[in-house]
Each structure stands twice: as C-alpha cells, then as structure tokens.
Amino acid sequence: MPNSVNIVYMLQYNEVREKKIIIYDDEPCEVVDSHVARTQQRKPQNQVKLKSLISGKTISATFHVSDTADEADIEKKEVKFLYENKGEYWFCDIDDPKNRFQLSSAIIADSGKFLKSNENVSVMVWDNDGEEQIIKLALPIKMEFKVKEAPPAVRGDTSKSGNKVITLENGTTLNAPMFIQEGDTVRINTETGDYVERVS
C-alpha cells in the first residue's frame, strides 16, 4: 500500500496573518502580528512576528511577493488536565486515564491560570513527519469559574476605581467589580485574563 501523504496548504505571502500556524525553520510558529507594507518603488512585503510553539521564542520575519509558507498540519484533540505541581502540568488521555503525560511550562504559558483539575481541555497536535507532538493548549476564549475568595466591598473605597482582587476556584487571582462575592460564578476572557461578567 502507498504511504499516506499529509496535504500541506501553501500560504501566499499576504495570507500569513495573525492566528495562522506556519512551519518556519522546521518549527510550527504562530503568527502574532503581520503588516503588509507597500512602497512606491518596491514590491509589497509582509513583515510578521512569529512565536515558536516549540521553544516559545519570538521571531521577526519578512515574506516577499514570491515567498510562500507551509501551513502546519494541526489537529485539535481533547485531553483531561489532572493537576499542577511545582510547575509541572500533568494530563491524561480521555479514553485511557493510565496514559499520563506532562506538558512543559513553555507550552502551557499563560493558559495555566485557567486550567481546572479533572476538566477536559483542547490541545493542538502537530503532525511532525508522522510523529504527533502537542504544541499548544486551545482554551475557549471565555470560561466560567466559581469565586473562592472575595473581600467584602468597603464603602467609599475608590482607590482601585471600584475593583477588588478576587480568587477563583483554581487559585488564580484577578481584578473584579466590588459587587462580586464569594460563591459567585464569573466569566473570564482567557486571552486577556480579564473579568467579563457575573453569570446569573
């Protein structure tokens, strides 16, 4: 039987835009910023900032009109987050709880603030020449959390423009309005880390 071949989609220079994941220097990199510059004398070029999803480093690159980029072969997969201990994040397969694995803090990045023990989370899996490699967590943009601690609102306290620091069920702290109380459920934007609203 012939070997199965992964179809790689080629992106034109001006298709290398934010949120795309491309292969650059043999690594999957997420485009975090892109700007197509046009000058009268020269052909347009796309100046991009890339973040390596393997090492976490930021790379500046320029794509010219004649350039193309390989879009990374990425799949999403559900796994279960188990626990974090001393910076080690442990997960397991949903279908096989005995198959436990650890993800590095470079892959977890800021997403660690929004992980809940024993809850499922999506990960991005890169097919690296037939070898699967988890390269990123893919959290929902908005998630709901129970408030574990919320100091009582103090009358006349305007020092923090009507905000106070609350603690979520997983230990993450953030600013929220004065009316938020312990036991409330709040919605959080996982991209910015900001409070969005109280869930009634």
MOSULVEN-V567560 format. One record per run of one state. SS is the DSSP state (H for helix, E for strand, L for the rest). FROM is the first residue (numbers start at 1). TO is the last residue. Records with the same first field share a line. If there is no record, write none. Layout:
# MOSULVEN-V567560
SS->FROM-TO ; FROM-TO
This chain:
# MOSULVEN-V567560
L->1-9 ; 16-20 ; 25-26 ; 38-44 ; 53-57 ; 65-67 ; 72-73 ; 86-87 ; 94-99 ; 104-104 ; 115-118 ; 129-130 ; 139-141 ; 151-162 ; 169-172 ; 178-184 ; 190-193 ; 200-200
E->10-12 ; 21-24 ; 27-37 ; 45-52 ; 58-64 ; 68-71 ; 74-85 ; 88-93 ; 100-103 ; 119-128 ; 131-138 ; 142-150 ; 163-168 ; 173-177 ; 185-189 ; 194-199
H->13-15 ; 105-114
